[in-house]
Amino acid sequence: MESLQPWISLIALAIPAFIGLQLVRLVRHYFSLPTLEEYREEFPDCATKHGTRCFECGAKAIWRQHIIGNERIIFSCRDCGEPLYRR
């Protein structure tokens, strides 16, 4: 059992570190996306009176991905999967 102690300690440290790094990566991705207003300024043809379209494929089906609670949301195209903007 003593021979396993270093491995258990290493795993106990590695798992929270991995989760923390993934969270940092997700937050960076979130803030790299434009807001809806910035998205509409950059792609004015994608802002229609019936909603927003994907700049990549033109689809109107937008998917919401809640990141941290209900405050942070990434909107992505359902057809091509392209992340579009954040809220």
ChimeraX attribute file (.defattr): number of C-alpha atoms within 10 A of each C-alpha:
attribute: neighborCount
match mode: 1-to-1
recipient: residues
	/A:1	4
	/A:2	6
	/A:3	7
	/A:4	8
	/A:5	10
	/A:6	10
	/A:7	11
	/A:8	11
	/A:9	10
	/A:10	10
	/A:11	12
	/A:12	11
	/A:13	11
	/A:14	12
	/A:15	11
	/A:16	11
	/A:17	12
	/A:18	11
	/A:19	11
	/A:20	12
	/A:21	12
	/A:22	12
	/A:23	14
	/A:24	12
	/A:25	11
	/A:26	14
	/A:27	14
	/A:28	11
	/A:29	13
	/A:30	19
	/A:31	14
	/A:32	11
	/A:33	17
	/A:34	18
	/A:35	17
	/A:36	16
	/A:37	14
	/A:38	13
	/A:39	18
	/A:40	18
	/A:41	13
	/A:42	12
	/A:43	14
	/A:44	14
	/A:45	13
	/A:46	19
	/A:47	17
	/A:48	11
	/A:49	6
	/A:50	7
	/A:51	10
	/A:52	21
	/A:53	21
	/A:54	25
	/A:55	19
	/A:56	14
	/A:57	12
	/A:58	14
	/A:59	15
	/A:60	17
	/A:61	14
	/A:62	20
	/A:63	17
	/A:64	15
	/A:65	14
	/A:66	14
	/A:67	14
	/A:68	11
	/A:69	7
	/A:70	9
	/A:71	8
	/A:72	15
	/A:73	17
	/A:74	21
	/A:75	21
	/A:76	19
	/A:77	22
	/A:78	15
	/A:79	15
	/A:80	13
	/A:81	14
	/A:82	16
	/A:83	21
	/A:84	21
	/A:85	22
	/A:86	23
	/A:87	17
